[in-house]
């Protein structure tokens, strides 16, 4: 099936879906969250996209997350990328495990790494991180402690002196590195419990 024909069939069945075709023939469908399961089911049953490849999310950094699923038709040899947008704060996307059993692992990983929920998931237990871990490591607001402890290698242009007196031309902090003043202020506010042996 040609990409244009695939796109037309999706938008004909789901008028609220907006499709685009990239230069490589991959159709990307922006799906309202309410149609997420319906479009995936339609893709499997009507468009031949029976192979579930992967699902993940992207933190847009503007209070929104984009959940992305990639489907493939083995017989038709065409791609279909499904995307839906949700709030980064308490966002949820209906589970695809009833359509593709292989989505279970991917949804668990995405929930753990981005802090999203997948209502209807049969086993939404943590997958990769230890129980005591706090936060969601793939969100842009997650502070990477290693960026505070060790200087970011891209903080200076090649050939600049290694001391702090020379200002760098780069003004953007690397992802995950907090403003040093904010980090120190937060550490100063933290109160440790008094030691018993003191």
C-alpha positions, 0 to 999 in steps of 0.5 A, a space after each residue: 500500500 502506498 503511503 498516500 493511500 495509507 494516510 487517506 484510509 486513516 483520515 477517512 475512517 478517523 477524521 480527527 486524525 492528522 497524517 503526514 508522510 515523510 520522505 521515506 514513506 513513513 506515515 505519521 498519524 497524530 491521534 487524539 488520545 480518545 481514538 488511540 486504541 481505535 486507530 491502533 485496532 484499525 491499523 492492525 485489522 484493516 491496514 495490515 499493520 500486524 507487527 508492533 515494533 515499539 512504543 515510547 514517549 518524548 518530553 517536549 519540555 513545554 508541559 506536554 509529552 508525546 507518546 509514539 508507537 511504531 507499527 509495521 505491515 509485514 505483508 504490505 511492507 509499510 510503516 505507520 507511526 502513531 502519536 498522541 499528546 498528553 499533559 506531562 503532569 499526570 498524563 495518561 494514554 489508554 493501554 494498547 495491550 488489548 490490541 498488541 500484547 507486545 505493548 506491555 513491556 514498552 508501556 511499563 518502561 514508558 510509565 517508569 521513565 516518563 511518569 505517564 500512566 496507561 489505564 487498563 494495563 494488566 501489570 503496571 509494575 515498575 520494570 527497570 528502576 529499584 523500588 527506592 528510586 525517585 523521579 522519572 529519568 527521561 523527563 527534561 526536569 529530572 536533575 542529573 547529579 553527575 552533571 553537578 559533580 562533574 564538569 560538562 565536557 561541552 561547557 567550553 569551546 575547544 581551545 578555551 582556557 580551563 579556568 572559570 574566569 574566561 566566559 564561554 560563548 555557550 549560554 545554554 546549560 546541558 540537559 539535566 544540569 540545574 543552575 548551580 545557585 538553585 542546587 546550592 540553595 536547595 542543599 542549604 534548605 535541606 535539614 539532616 536529622 541530628 546524629 545520636 552520637 553527637 
